[in-house]
Amino acid sequence: MVLTTTCLEGDIGGLQPHIRHPHPAPSLLVTLVILWDDNNSTQSLRHQILSRSKPAGDSRGGVSSGKKAIFPELEDFLLKRDYIGAITMLEFLKHEGNTEVWVAVWTAWCWFHLGEYKKALHEYLEIKSRDKLDPKVADNIALDLAVCYFYLGMYQESQDAVEEAPKCPLKCRLQFHLAHKLSDEDVLMQAHANLRDVPEDQLSLASVHYLRAHYQEAIDVYKKLLLDRRYKRYENDATDWVKILSNVPSTYMALNVYVALCYYKLDYYDVSQEVLGVYLAQHPTSTMAGNLKACNLFRLYNGKAAENELKQISSDQHTFGQDLVKHNLVVFKNGEGALKVLPELVDVVPEARLNLAGYRLRHREPLEARALLEPLQPTSPLHYILRAVVAVRLFNETGDEEQMKLAQQSFHLVGGSASECDTIPGRQCMASSYFLAGQFEEVLVYLNSIKRFFVNDDTFNFNYAQAKVATGFYREAEESLLTVQDENIRNSFTYLACLCRCHVMNKEAHLAWDICVKSAGTPDSFALLQLVANDSYRMGQFLVAAKAFHMLDRLDGGPEMWEGLRGAVCGCAQAVAAGAPSAQLRDALALLRGPRAHPRADQVARPIARWAQQNRISV
């Protein structure tokens, strides 16, 4: 699912931010962090306000000497990243009547680093409204506002604010991210060309690679920063380089989480877990790293293992990331509590909207699912898949061909994309697209390539069996159908029809008749009888055909049913003449002569009985 963008302890910046129902996926929350300049000769308050790597190192440069006595206390809070403590102290100073601008500036800075971007924005707007601002604050307030707007997802407001900011590397990086968010490729390429070969700019480049699903390119940037002089030795290495990370002294510790995140997105969950361990060894209480570890466990093992891991960081003592934890616990518990938790998170955790739509689909509520998906344009494979499944459901209910076209296009778009074509979901999507188009040979090409991953998956086995039936591989189709355990599938007309056809085509028509008997009185019984009657007749299974046509004649009474019954009885006589057991003919004639017999039944039964008597066949 989509990743949102929150602070990691020790992080230096950079942005890290089927037809089956798509499996719900956990949310991975990692913040977009943009590094601020450290090399400006003028010690502006921008460094004090927004530098993450040195939150208080330059603080004395922008404060009057009369206030120096309080800075060691504030600096202690900031160095420990105790932003609540720092805000408490600053609010106390305000309460005591201190109206100096630096108090408001530091308050905004702390709110920003707590992820309270609205409160930070409110503080910066209040600062901007003051008269006679210190030039060090006034020169950078537009950039501070632009960053807050960006984190709030107000990209156009951020764009307007950043235009007023003086030219600097930070402005270039922010414009780079805004161009991506606003889908302005021309500005994106221009800003890309202006990026320098310094960690701050390279981290922004990596973040945009990540957001554009170029995960390997992002890893390459992080690898270069983490390995430094050792990079050349491991430049072409895919995954083995991660084994030396625990021995590499690096000031960029949080990059291990970003690398782990990229490997997670590439489905290398074991590698992701190994890299993540390097970071967790030093920051075992990290909410973001703990969440990613739980997501890896969910993929590698099961929801229970992930749930146990996540519960360790879900106590009330961890205020940061609690929305994320609540969301993922619902996913790990297979949707338990979804309607209670997910609706309030729809505009908080990006994955919540998609997972809630998936939940609605699994509970056969396609209109509700569509209402959740429609407000946003699809930007992720999961969104396209959900849109396709909704369209299939609506086609089944309404027969609207436009919905079928939309489903085919959406599935094909995902399955044919460079990032998904060789993944399991990507191949499922291509199979689904061809399935809807009726190209079942192509369906089997894709399903056979991933079959070993779905040995006990009922939905996969059902779809696989349907494709086998459509291509005439009835024995394999029957075997696949009989592995399905889901009662909803087993009771569906499509399942029963496929199984009946397989039984008949495999010369076991009596098993198909048993299914018809068990289905008597259901809405699908008439259609099943028609299928079994016609298939059995075509395959020379005349006794079962006679039974089915006899039942249809009693239910419908149309001329076609009588003609089918007459032909099936004659077929039984022909089969007995060829050496089949005489009991078949006896049973067939009993159907013909039974209660409510057709007026012309004797015209068929009498010659057959005479022939049987002449050949000493007991009927």
Secondary structure as GFF3:
##gff-version 3
##sequence-region A 1 619
A	DSSP	beta_strand	14	15	.	.	.	ID=ss1
A	DSSP	beta_strand	32	33	.	.	.	ID=ss2
A	DSSP	alpha_helix	45	50	.	.	.	ID=ss3
A	DSSP	three_ten_helix	59	62	.	.	.	ID=ss4
A	DSSP	three_ten_helix	65	70	.	.	.	ID=ss5
A	DSSP	alpha_helix	71	79	.	.	.	ID=ss6
A	DSSP	alpha_helix	83	95	.	.	.	ID=ss7
A	DSSP	alpha_helix	101	113	.	.	.	ID=ss8
A	DSSP	alpha_helix	117	128	.	.	.	ID=ss9
A	DSSP	alpha_helix	135	138	.	.	.	ID=ss10
A	DSSP	alpha_helix	141	151	.	.	.	ID=ss11
A	DSSP	alpha_helix	155	163	.	.	.	ID=ss12
A	DSSP	alpha_helix	169	181	.	.	.	ID=ss13
A	DSSP	alpha_helix	185	194	.	.	.	ID=ss14
A	DSSP	alpha_helix	199	211	.	.	.	ID=ss15
A	DSSP	alpha_helix	215	227	.	.	.	ID=ss16
A	DSSP	three_ten_helix	228	234	.	.	.	ID=ss17
A	DSSP	three_ten_helix	240	247	.	.	.	ID=ss18
A	DSSP	alpha_helix	255	265	.	.	.	ID=ss19
A	DSSP	alpha_helix	269	280	.	.	.	ID=ss20
A	DSSP	alpha_helix	287	300	.	.	.	ID=ss21
A	DSSP	alpha_helix	303	311	.	.	.	ID=ss22
A	DSSP	alpha_helix	322	332	.	.	.	ID=ss23
A	DSSP	alpha_helix	338	341	.	.	.	ID=ss24
A	DSSP	three_ten_helix	343	345	.	.	.	ID=ss25
A	DSSP	alpha_helix	350	362	.	.	.	ID=ss26
A	DSSP	alpha_helix	366	373	.	.	.	ID=ss27
A	DSSP	alpha_helix	381	398	.	.	.	ID=ss28
A	DSSP	alpha_helix	401	415	.	.	.	ID=ss29
A	DSSP	alpha_helix	424	437	.	.	.	ID=ss30
A	DSSP	alpha_helix	440	450	.	.	.	ID=ss31
A	DSSP	three_ten_helix	451	454	.	.	.	ID=ss32
A	DSSP	alpha_helix	458	470	.	.	.	ID=ss33
A	DSSP	alpha_helix	474	482	.	.	.	ID=ss34
A	DSSP	alpha_helix	487	490	.	.	.	ID=ss35
A	DSSP	alpha_helix	493	505	.	.	.	ID=ss36
A	DSSP	alpha_helix	509	518	.	.	.	ID=ss37
A	DSSP	alpha_helix	525	538	.	.	.	ID=ss38
A	DSSP	alpha_helix	542	555	.	.	.	ID=ss39
A	DSSP	alpha_helix	559	577	.	.	.	ID=ss40
A	DSSP	alpha_helix	582	593	.	.	.	ID=ss41
A	DSSP	alpha_helix	601	614	.	.	.	ID=ss42
###
